[in-house]
Amino acid sequence: MDLLEINALLQDIETNQELLRMKIGLWSAWPILRFNLAALASNLAIDTSEIRLSTIEHISHSFHDAAGFLRVKHPHILLYVASSNRVEQKKDRYKDIIFDELLRYIPTYFKIENINNKFYLERSQRALYPSQMTTSGIYMISNLLSRLRRPRSIDRLADSFFASIQMVMPTSKISRLHIRKVLTSFYWRKILYRGLLHRVKPRILFLQTAYMNHALVAAAKEMNIKVVEFQHGIIDRHHPGYSWTSPAVVYKNHMPLPDLIYVYGDYWQDELSVNGFWNKELRSVGSLHLDQFRLQHVSLTSNNSISSNTPRKIVVTTQALDVDRLISFFIEFNKYATLPVELFIKLHPRESNRQPYDTAFRDHANIHIIAGHEAPSTFELLSSCDYHASIHSTCHYEALGLGKPTIILPFTNHERILPLCEQARGYALLVRTPAEMNQIIAQNRSVPHNISTYYFRDGAVDNILKELHHELGGVIDIRNPVDPQ
């Protein structure tokens, strides 16, 4: 089954069996599991063993965490950030593309960093706005407590959830033990996060992927701290982290979900509101990151004349899925290309093994392999390309937002992106064969502004600051931003 089918099954069982009524403490337990189980059942989980910290490294960071914890002074904003978001360089410093543009306007903040890829650690040490803590200490202690003690109520919950899932997906890899582990981890991490938040006392929590951080969200809401999620990736009516339906509304106050979701544009607000669950929580604000590159894109394309002898620049963003099929596709594409082509294959930030690509393309001088943590960044590549290609990726929408046509490759889970072909007809295109792709790139296409802004609203900084001004009153001075020292 693909992800769309699995999501539909999960929606059915949670409604028919009233799974949302079962709780851990104050909180409905089903949302804690839902996305995790969907990823397992659809075989979309990525092996991250090569990019994770060792135990010794976690211990080392935990000492730094303790120092940061002791120095905290009640900031206005607590930010939960990811190391892999530092993908743009400003002079000799690295910038978090999700949040840092806002910090020029916010008097006090505290960052806690999830080191989700150790190859970005050097960038964290040269951060434009450094983090005061990492999650290493919290994760280590919660994992230890989970092994030592698990409330009996969690065992009963795990048994119930496992039985429900087995009824509709009897051949899935989901185990009772895994469900217990996820629920126990939530239990202990929420307790630890409450201790952190009691010390920090922020007014607002910013984070991304709230559907993977339920313990932090629940702890914040228990302490009346407003939780604001910034969109990261594709969040639509079928995403297992967001695809709640109208019957779930009666449980909403007991679900560890954000109070507000800042989405990229009207398209995403329309998508999430379709199922009848999300409503006043959604704010269409734009993307801080994409806005910066829109201006760069205008200057690049205004001086760009394309002739038949000019190589077509194609950016391929990978998903760490179907690697062998993707490689075979582009070997054939390159072999029979009817125009000069420069191909830039940008690996997913969580894809640590570049060896298959290097080996396959070592004799292809026009094909360049770029690791997720290496320059140039994805947006730098997209800003100057003629076409983008991927399987199922936010980059499809980001390319459109930057005025670039995007190509959907026919591999695992590409069905999730197919509606885009109708919505952005002529600018989002499915290709089934390398020959079809060669025909498409021979045409010059530029995405109209009204399509770009439907997916990514203009003016993200102003839009977000207006929202924050409502929450923080006169604390924010939009007219006088302060650059980091």
Disulfide bonds with the S-S distance in Angstrom:
none
